[in-house]
Amino acid sequence: MSDFFGLPRSINLAASHYFSLIDMTKEEMTEPPLTMGMTDEQLMALIQGNSRVPNAIPCPSENVERTVADVTQASLVAIGYEKRQEKLLTPFWSGSMVPTSA
């Protein structure tokens, strides 16, 4: 099975803005995967506001978003899987070592 979305043919590595990174006039446009299985009637109902987008789009929870932020921060200061895991788990380890009674 090949990758549905191919690599862009032209990437402007000297781009100063996100929108100028890829020249979209040279790229083949495809329909978004979300709407590929929809009929024309379903699409028109969405456009007219008579319908809602199907619940096929997973919505990440706050915990997932926090985890992504934590992993991103750890990746900035720790190189390699083991170092990054150590950086991520250190706060949990240190919290579990605090005595709970006097």
Contacts in CASP RR format, 6 or more apart in sequence:
PFRMAT RR
TARGET T0000
AUTHOR 0000-0000-0000
METHOD contacts of the structure
MODEL  1
MSDFFGLPRSINLAASHYFSLIDMTKEEMTEPPLTMGMTDEQLMALIQGN
SRVPNAIPCPSENVERTVADVTQASLVAIGYEKRQEKLLTPFWSGSMVPT
SA
4 33 0 8 1.000
5 30 0 8 1.000
8 22 0 8 1.000
8 27 0 8 1.000
9 26 0 8 1.000
9 27 0 8 1.000
10 22 0 8 1.000
10 23 0 8 1.000
10 26 0 8 1.000
10 27 0 8 1.000
11 21 0 8 1.000
11 22 0 8 1.000
12 20 0 8 1.000
12 21 0 8 1.000
12 22 0 8 1.000
12 23 0 8 1.000
15 21 0 8 1.000
34 53 0 8 1.000
34 54 0 8 1.000
34 56 0 8 1.000
34 57 0 8 1.000
35 43 0 8 1.000
38 46 0 8 1.000
42 51 0 8 1.000
45 51 0 8 1.000
46 52 0 8 1.000
46 53 0 8 1.000
60 68 0 8 1.000
70 88 0 8 1.000
71 84 0 8 1.000
71 88 0 8 1.000
74 84 0 8 1.000
74 87 0 8 1.000
74 88 0 8 1.000
75 84 0 8 1.000
77 87 0 8 1.000
78 84 0 8 1.000
78 86 0 8 1.000
78 87 0 8 1.000
END
